[in-house]
Amino acid sequence: MFQGFFMIIRYFTFLIFSLASLLAQEAYNGNTVLFEFSKIPKDAQVFFESKKVPLLTHPLHVKEKFVLIPISYRSFFGDKNVTVLYKNGSTALALHVKKKAYPFETITVAPSKVKPNKKQQERTSREYKEAMKIYHTSTPKRYWKEAFIYPLQAKITSDFGTARMFNGSLKSFHSGTDFRAKTGTPIHATNDGIVVIAKNRYYAGNSVVIDHGEGIYSCYYHLSALHVKLGERVKQGEQIGLSGATGRVSGPHLHYAMMIQGVQVNPLQFHEQINSLFQEE
Ligand SMILES: [Zn+2]
């Protein structure tokens, strides 16, 4: 009986302490939402729309936890269910997804990059499957340590999410952030990790993808030179290649993208969210 009493106290304490950081959140499609838990039962599990999301340890305060919830660009809008389940109950967190009015742009590229032939189609589908298998693999180990940095300091020429029309026929959306970069500009790893892709691909051109652990991947496309190899461990700020104009491009630039738990998200908005953990009040 005493045990039951203390358990009630414990969960009551959990609720009081955690409510302050669990206020209702609003997000756009393509965003990552961060929920912080100053206190949470040891056996707690977090679910987003019935899918389990990893409960991660705060980088500065080992007793505190957080979750990253990636909202797909093509997500339905409205109220979402985020549920914390533990032995003696559950807590629902409020998350409202709003539709962002992303701008529109038209782009002209080589015709073969819009209407690939059969052999090229086989290649793109093979490369797509290979990449998705990687992105849906969540390495439990954490490689990232510090706040994320930009891959280079340059003007942003196209934001994530822009609705795109290629050569007047192919509709798509921009899955990353483009930085102005003339061919040969050094590109840097945005955090520590392991290189999981370092090769030429049909649309992305010469590509580097880094696994930062915990389901977080950063991607660097259209490079002119690769300076890292598959399986190599890289440090934040390390030069991983040079920018270029390989793959489906209308000119040289860096396409920087991030995948969180297999979902393509706005990379710079992700930076803001995760980097907020490093900002002490
Ligand atoms: Zn791009």
Residues whose N, C-alpha, C, O or C-beta is under 5 A from the ligand:
A	BS01	ZN	G176 T177 D178 H255
